[in-house]
């Protein structure tokens, strides 16, 4: 048990998920104010005593019409600085969606390694730890951030969901978990290992070939057996949905009987029209780290959204107890 009292803040734009997590933790959300000024600058300050507290600040750093990802990042960074100045014993950032997490290496000359710069910003303002959910590359984040990093994996959550759905909709049918690219193979394997004991059956694995250059995606080879099976394609996020569509069409062409798609973060850029129009995918599942505000009402009805608040609450409790 931590020797410091716990304070939990949820910044504007992330209030809904913060309230769900606070309910799970059985603690009230700490009070704060956020003010915006005419020139676009802003100020955020705690309205409660934080001196000597173990403080957790939640903000999902996705862009939306009201605030860009950059706006949210600045609010989070500046608020942490204010909390440290106010005497907080420890400040932990909770980012259900972590911006700039995908650019973790140079793929072309003079490329920025944005993840490393992000880590430098977090360290400069005084964050003591980071809790994030299903980042693109766990090893890259661990290497970039020198502070303690708590990673929440979505494999157990998706496994529970799909195990129930498959027992109801495709009882007895063999299942294969598909990664849409080689980089996501470990994530797919985590889901496969979580799903197997729940289904009490062997679950196969398959991987799609994928190359990206200049924003153009190519490659169509599918390695692994999907014929006669339900294919569950899993990725860390959905942007335009093109990657999932390519993988789903390849699975259908190779004989998959049904294709289900899952990703932790549903960005759905421009409404992801290709994703929701394709007949190759039977169902799409995401978590509530990013609200599906870009989707038309008809598309949103086809989406299943899983709640991550319990997993985040457990990570906060574990981090607090470890402190």
Helices and strands as residue ranges (DSSP letters): E 6-10, H 15-25, E 32-36, E 42-46, E 54-58, H 69-85, E 90-95, H 114-125, E 129-133, H 138-144, E 148-152, H 155-169, E 175-179, G 182-184, H 185-199, E 203-208, E 211-213, E 216-218, E 222-223, E 230-238, H 242-253, E 258-266, G 269-271, H 273-277, E 283-287, H 297-300, E 303-306, H 309-322
